[in-house]
Amino acid sequence: MQKKRRTETPSPSVSLDAMTQWQQEEIDAAYWEELITLDPTEVCRRSLGAYDPEEEAYRIPLLYQEYTIHPFRRSITRERDPAARPRRSGDVFFDEALVLIIYLLRAREIPLAGKQQTEKELPGGETFFRGPHELARRPILEHFGRNPEAFHGAAVSLGGQHLDFGDAAFRFLALPRIPLDYILWAEDEEFPARLTIAFDPTVSHHLPLDVVWALVHLVTRRLVDAGSASS
């Protein structure tokens, strides 16, 4: 999606630390303007969010934390996360803001398909998720590849639901209509660590592929932060 008036997503080759410097004021004004024009009742029905008419604000959980989106103020706030990196009070990372706004704008009222797909199996994913658009697996592999128990602890601290796959696997309700599975195989004497990230096929109805990429980026960051906080 856009950063200010640019037409491309910021390069996915940027590190986790670099991307955390992007702040919510960089969201294209056109997204805020579009959100203002929408019927809050319809937005909440599609997104499973809530609307406070007195504050003129939406409330929606993102990875089990509540965010408040004020379209008229063009601002987003979040409840305090004890596992998050130190930052100024009220700061919201660019990927968080982008995911929330596009989800409110684009989410559809459809049921889950109830199966798993990798990113390459999503429509257009085989072409999109390549090279610089690879999903953010490396930080998980570097941080937890030899320590699946630490991954287990980080995932539990974020509200993940245990799955019976790999050496450690969890499902996260990233957004009310978007579950996201992380399946880790730890490094051993024969094979390097591997990570599968799987989606319900309906994710492509709610978010374009570049915002799916941003969503995975922020979930990965939260897991690494949680692992660092507990170590």
Disulfide bonds with the S-S distance in Angstrom:
none
